Amino acid sequence: LQNVRIDPSSISFNVWKDIPFPFYMSVHFFEVLNPKQVLQGAKPVVTQRGPYVYREYRYKTNITFHDNDTVSFLEYRNLFFQPDMSNGTEQDYIVVPNILLMGAAIMMEGLPNILKILLSGALAGLKQEAFMNRTVGEIMWGYDDPLIDTINTFVPGLMPFKGKFGLFVEFNNSNSGLFTVNTGMKDISQVHMVDSWNGLKKVKYWRSSGCNMINGTSGEMWPPFMSPTSLEFYSPDACRSMTLVYEQSGKFKGVPTYRFVAPKTLFANGTDYPPNEGFCPCKQSGIQNVSSCRHNAPIFISHPHFYNADPSLVSAVKGLHPSKEEHALFLDVHPMTGIPMHCSIKLQLNLYIKEVSGINQTGKINPVVLPLLWFAESGSIEGPILNQFYTNLVLLPSLLDYLQYIFLGLSVPLVISAAVLMVMNK
């Protein structure tokens, strides 16, 4: 128990503080092959590009222990491109939706038509179109676009950010918010459980108290002596708590594990799964609207290729091939310690696009949830760290159990013999 608490003297502390084993993020883009036809109302045809692989380093700073058995920290992520592991370079050009333009069009749909017509004229002057051809590096880490200032001129505050725009511009060299978690010093069953995030006990993104709850851990470790049922964690990237369910027992390089996977209800809509009603307004099951925590942009998250989603989402876009082997997420956790041994967390970003009256750039686009990219963050305990883990946290407890078994095996007959002798003497 001492070795799984959040304490500088515990074996697991350094693993918790600075993840010492390789962690990678693999990004797959969906290139639109028929942008002109999509503008005329045709079904989008996409092809998957990549993966573009990044070595991910995670480390904690501002570690502060409190008197109430909690510790606060900021966890930073640094990403470095790995050319030898990638299928392409960051200089590759890819045709994708003009995310700023198409997102703003949906966000402005309810505004007066004259305002939209004026904006459309300004966009034409800037030669902005519904689809753009940009490099992987630009889409990931940002590019300068006068569109931001133009839109904010017509609708002040519609896009509350400045400078470069990129899908991962706030992901690299940044932290995921201030977590305060339980250390387990007084109650080991609460170790790693989140006490607050950015000072909040609940978030304010969603429409129900249950959906706003911050449940489980921060997603790195769990309390020891796990049961084969479920586990929970709060994901700042998804703006919500997630529950994974037990699938099967197994072993990772000799270490026993429980595998936890996403249930089909994770991104189900409120009709198919009433507890998710608070995440609505919803569309088909299998995608979650995250506009409320993404500046009201029409962004949806899902499993890659709409795995486990309503079949209509897959059929609306040609070129998608969902499969459990490639697109299901999982966590393999050592049940005795609650430490993940092997994991692959996968999410897809999607943009809802459609024709918006007054915005000529949207043409005659039929409403569709169009995949932009999907990424997998994966890693496993390897090498010396695995050996140390196995020796100190797996093998030693097993030996202690064995010695205890031997002790009980010897002591029980002795106790019985003593009791018999006492009866005979009487």
N, C-alpha and C positions, 0 to 999 in steps of 0.2 A: 504493500500500500504506500509506503514511503517513496517508492521509486516512480509512482505515477502521479503524485501530487505536483502542483506547480510550485516548486521550491528549488532554489539554486543548488541544493545538495542532492536532488533526486537524479536518477539516471536519465529520465525522459526530459529533463529541463532543457538541455542543449538542443535536443531534437525539436522541442516546442519553440524555443527562442529563435533559432536560425536553422531552417530546414536544411540538413546536411547532405541530402541525396538529390540526384538529378531530377528536376521537374521541368516539363516542357509544355508549351502551348502550340498546338498545330491549328492553323487557320486554313479553311477551304472556302474559296469564293465561288459564287454562282454568276457566271458571265451570261448576259442576255445576248442570244445569237440573232434575234429578229426584232430589234428595237423599232424600226420603221413600221413593221407589220403590227406590233403591239399598239402603236399610236393609232392605227386604223381599226382596232378592236379585236385583233387576233390573239390567240392564246400565246403567252410567253413560252419561248423555248430556251432552256438554260443548259449550260454544261459546267461541270465542277472543275475548278482550277486549284492547283496546289497539291499537297499541303505546303504552306509556308511556315516553317518551324522556328520557334524561338525558345532559347534556354531561359528559364524563369528562375530568378533568385528572389527568395522571400526572407525577410528578416524583420524582427520586432525592435522598436525603439520606444522611448518614453515609458519603460516598464516601471510601474509604480504599485507597490503593495499597500493595501489599506487594512485598517484594523478590523473590518467586518468580514474577513476571510475572502476578500476579492483582490484582483489585480487588474490594472488598466494597462493598455498598450496600443500602439499604432503599428500596423503591419504594412511594410512597403513591398512593392513588387518592381523588379527591374527586368526588362526583357531584352535579349540580344539575339539577333537573327543568326540562324545556323545554315549557311549555304549548303554544306555537305549533307544535311538531312532534309533539305527542301527540294521540291519539284518546281523550280523556277527561282527568280530573284525578285527583290523589292522594286526593280525597275520594269517588271512586266506590266503591260497595259491591259486593263480589263474594262469591258463595257458593263456598267451598272446603272441603276436609276440615279438621277440627280437627286440625292436624298434631301438636300435643303429645299430645292424647288418643289418636289412632289410632296414633301412633308408639309411645307408652308401652304400649299394649295389646299390640302385636306383641312388644315387648321383654320383656313380663311373661308371655308365653304359657306358658312352661315353669314358672312359679312355682306354689306350692300354690293350689288353687282357693279356699280360704277367704280367702286374702290378696287375691285378685282380687275376690271378692265384697264384701269390706270396702271396697276402693278404689272399686268401682262405686257403693256406697252414698254414699261421700263425694263422688264426682263428681256424683251426682244432687242432693245438697244444694247443690252449687255451680252447678247448672243447666247442666252441661256436656253437650254433645251431639256426635254424630259429625261434624256439619258446622257451620260457622260462617259468619256474614255480617259481614265486616269490610271496612274501606276498603283501598284499594291502599297507602296510606301505612302503615297498621298492619301489613299482611302483609309489606311490604318492610322497614320500618325499626323495627318492634317495637311491642309493646303489653304492658301489665302484665297478668299472668294468675296468679291464686292457684293455678292448677293445678300450677305448678312446685313450690311449697312442699308442696302436698298429696301429690304423687307422691313427692317426696323424703322425706316423713314415713313413708310406708309402705315405700318401697324406697330407703333412703339411697344417694345417689350415682348413682341411675339417670340423672338429668339433671344433669350437672356444670356447670351455669351458673346465674346468678342475674340478677335484673332483668328487663328487657324481652326478649321473644322475637320475632324477625323473621327472615325468610329471608336478608336482606341486612344485618342489623344489624352483622355483623363485616366487611362488605365496604367500607362507606363510611368515609372518614377513617382508613383503616388501611393497613398495609403487608402485602405478600405473603411476608414472611419475609426473612431475611438471605441474599442471594445472594453468592457469591464466584465470579467468572468470570475467564477468561483475557483479558489485555489485547491479546495478539497482538504485543507489542513484540519478542519473540524468535522466535516462530513464528506467522506470520500465519494459518496453517491452523487454529489453535486459538482465534482471537479469538472472544469471546462464549461459548465453551463453558464450561459450569458445572463448577467445581471442587468446590463444596459448597453445600448449602442448609441454613441454620440449623446449620452445622457438621457436617452429615451427608454422607457419600459415598453412602449408601443410605438410603431410608426404611424404616420397619418396619411398614407397614400391611398388606402382602400376604403370601402364603403361598409365594412362590418368590423366589429371588435375582434372577432376570431381571426380574420385575415390580417389584421394589423398587429397581431401578437408577435413578439420576438421570442421564439421558442428554441430550445436545444442549445447546441454549442456554436462556436464560431466556424465550425466545419473542418477542424484540424484533428481533434482528438475527442474521445468520448469517455464517460465514466467506465471504470473496470467492471468485470463480471457482467458482461452484456447478455441479455436474453435474446433468443432468435425471434424477435418480433419486428421492431422498427427502430429507426434512429432519426433525430431531427437536427437541423442546423439553420442558422439565419444567414442568408446570402445577400450582401449589399448589392451585388451585381444584378440580382433578380428582384431586389427591393422587397423580399418576403422570406418567411420561414418555409422550409421544405421538409417533407417527411419521406424517407425512403423505407422500403419494406424488405424484410428478410426473404431471400430467394433460396439459398442453399449453403451448406457447409462445405469447406474445402481446405486446401493447404496451399500456401505460397512459400516455395523453397523450404519445405519442411515445417513451416509454422502454421498451425491450425488457424483458420479464418472463417468468419461469417461473411457472406456476400449480401449486400444490400443494393436494391435497384429501385428505380422510380416506378410507382404504381401508375396504372392507366389514368387514374383520377388526378394526377399531379397538375396537368394543364387542362382538365376537363372544364366545360362551361357550367354555369349555374343550373341549367336544365338537366344535364346528365348527372351532375354531382352538386346538390344544393349547397353544401358548405362553401363552395367556390363562388357563390353568387356575389359575395363581397368584392371579388376581383373584376366584376363586370363594369361597364358594358362589354358583353362577350360576343364572339362570333362562333364559328364551329368549335367543337371540342378538339383539344390538342394544341391550341395556341392561347397564350395569355397576353392580354392587353396591358402593356406597361407604360402607356402614355402618361399616366398620372405621376410617374416618377422620372419621366424623360422629357420634361418641358412641354408636355401635351403633344409631342410628335406621335404620329400613328405607327408606333413601333410595337411589334409583337415578338414574344419569345416562344420557342418550341423545342422539341427534340429535332436533331438533324433530319433533313429530308421528310419532315412531318411524320416521323416514326410515331406510332401509337396515336395518330390523329385521325380526324374524320377523313375518310377516303376522298371526299370532294376537294379537300385542300391539295392532295397529291394530283388528282386528275386535272386541276385547273392550271397546272404548270407542267409542261412537257420536259422530261429530263430528270425527274426525281425517282429514286429507287430506294425507299426505306427498307432497312433490315436490322434485326436485333444485333447481329454480330458486329456491324459497323457503327451503329448509331445509338445503341442503348448505353446509358451511363451506369456505372457501378462503383461501389466501394467495398474492398475486401479488408475487413477489420479483425485484428486479433482480439477475441472476445474477453480474454482474461485481463488485458491492459487497456482496451479501448483505443489502441493505436492503429491507424490505417497502415497496411502493409503494401497495398497496391490499389490504385484508383485511376479512374478516367471519367471526369465530369464534362459532359458535352451539352452545349446549348447552341441554338440557331437564332440569328437575328433576322427579322422579316419586316418589310415595309408594306403597308396597305396603300395601294395606289388606285386611282380611278379618274375619269373625266370630271373636271370641276368647271361648271359654267362660268364664263368670264375670264378664265385662265386658258388662253389659247394653246399654251405649251402642253397642256394635258391631252390635247387631241380628242380621240374617241376611245380612250383606254377603258376597257371593261373592268369593273371592280375585281381586284385580285390581291391576295396576300402573297407578295413576291419575296422569296428567300434572297437575302443579301449575302450571308456567309454563315458558316458554322465553325465553332472552335472546340477543341478538346484540351483540357488541362489534365495532364497525367503524370504520374510518377510512382516509384516503388522504392522500398528500402533495399539497399544493395551493399555489397562489399563489407568492409570492416564494421559499418554501422549495423548491418544485419547480424554479423557474428556477435557483436557486443549485445545486441538486443536479445538474440537467441540464448546466449549464455546467461545473462543476468535476469531476463524477464520471462523466459520460457523454460530453459533447461533446469535452472536452479529451483523454481517453484515445483517443477515436476519431480525433481529429486527429493525435495522436502515432503511432497505428498507421498512418495514411495517409502521414505524413512518413517513417516507417520503410519503408513499402512503396516510396515514391519513391526513398529512399536505396538500398534493395536493388536496385530496378529499374535504377538508374544504376551501382551498384558491381559487380553481377554481370557485365555485359558488359565492364566495364573489367578485371576480374580475368581473364576468359576471354581478352581481347585480350592482356593482359600474358603470360599463359601461352603463347599461340600465338607471340608474339614471342620468348619465351625458347627455345622449341623450334626456331624458325627460325634463331635465332642460333647454336644449337648445331649 
